[in-house]
Amino acid sequence: MKGITVFNFDHSLTAQYEFLQRFHARLNVISMLPFRRSVRLWSSERNFKKASKLMRLETGRQFSLLGSGDYHHLTMALLEQHQSPLTLVLFDNHPDWMRPPHKYHCGNWVYTAARLPQIERIVIIGLENGDLVGKRFLAGDVESYLLKKIVLLPYLPIEVQLQNHQESVHLESMLKIDLQAGIQEILDTVTTDNVYVSVDKDCLRQLDAITNWEQGTLPLDTVTSCIKAIAESHNIVGADTVGDYSPPTFTSPLKWIGSMLDRPADAWRMNRQQQANAVNALANFKLAEALGFV
C-alpha cells in the first residue's frame, strides 16, 4: 500500500487528531464537504460522477477513509479506478446488495459492484443485522449469489429462503468457531491475485467501533487477522473503511424518512461524538497497521 487518503465528507475523520498526526507523512486529506448531504445515504448519478472526479487517486494502492457508513456507496468510485480482475472482500453488518431503483445507494452498491467487469467475486463477511433472514434474502442480489459471484459468510449462522426452494439454506462461516479455519475459508473463496478490501465498522462490536447504524459482534482483532492473512497471500490493490461516527443530517425529506426507518434510535445522539472519535481512531489505526502502514 502506498498511502492513506481521507475523504472528508462529514468531519468524522478530521476530528480524529491522533490518527491524523500519527500518519501525517503518508496521509492526504481531500475535502468532499460540498457533497456532505447530496451524496449521503444515496446519490443521483450526476452528483456521484461529480464526487468521483474528486476521488481520483494517483495510485489505487491507497487506504481510503470515507467517514460514515452513509457514504459506503462511494467505494464504487474507488473500485472503478481498477482495471485488472480483482476480488472484493467486504466486512459489513449489512449485505448492501438490495436491488435498485437507486443505483448509487449505501444499501445496494454491492449489487452495482457485482456488475463491474473487473470484479470477479465479492466475499461478504459479518452479516448479522437480519437483512438476509428468511424471505428477506429474496430482496437482494440472488442472481449473483446463485452464480457464486457473491459469497456470503455471516459471523453468526442464519437460515435464508431461496426462490423455488421449499427448504431454507443454512449460511455460516468458521470465523467464530475457529479463527484460522475461518481465515482459510475466506482465502479459499478469493479467485484472483488482486484483492480490494472494504471494511464497514458497523460489523464490529461496540467495544471496537461506534457507528450510526446497528452493529454486529465481530472483534476488530478478527478482522485485522483476516486482512493480514490476505496481504500475505494476495496483492491488496486498494482498501477503504467507513463507519466513523457523524450524526445523520439531510436536506431531503425522503432521506430523513428513510434514515429514521433504518437506524437505531441513538444514531442522532451528539454526545456520542467524542467517545466515538477515540474508539474509531484506534480502529482506523489497527486497520492501517494490518495493511502495512506501521
Buried (B, 14 or more C-beta within 10 A) or exposed (E): BBBBBBBBBBBBBBBBEEBBEBBEEBBEBBEBEEBBBBBBBBBEEEBBEBBBEEBEBEEBBBBBBBBBBBBBBBBBBBBBBBEEBBBBBBBBBBBBBBEEEBBBBBBBBBBBBBEBEBBBBBBBBBBBBEBBBEEBBEBBBBEBBEEEBBBBBBBBEBBBBBEEEEEBEEBBBBBBEEBEEBBEBBBEBBBBEBBBBBBBBBBBEEEBBBBBBBBBBBBBEBBBBBBBBBBEEBEBBBBBBBBBBBBBBBEBEEBBEBBEEBBEEEBBEEEBBEEBBEBBBBBBBBBBEBBEBE
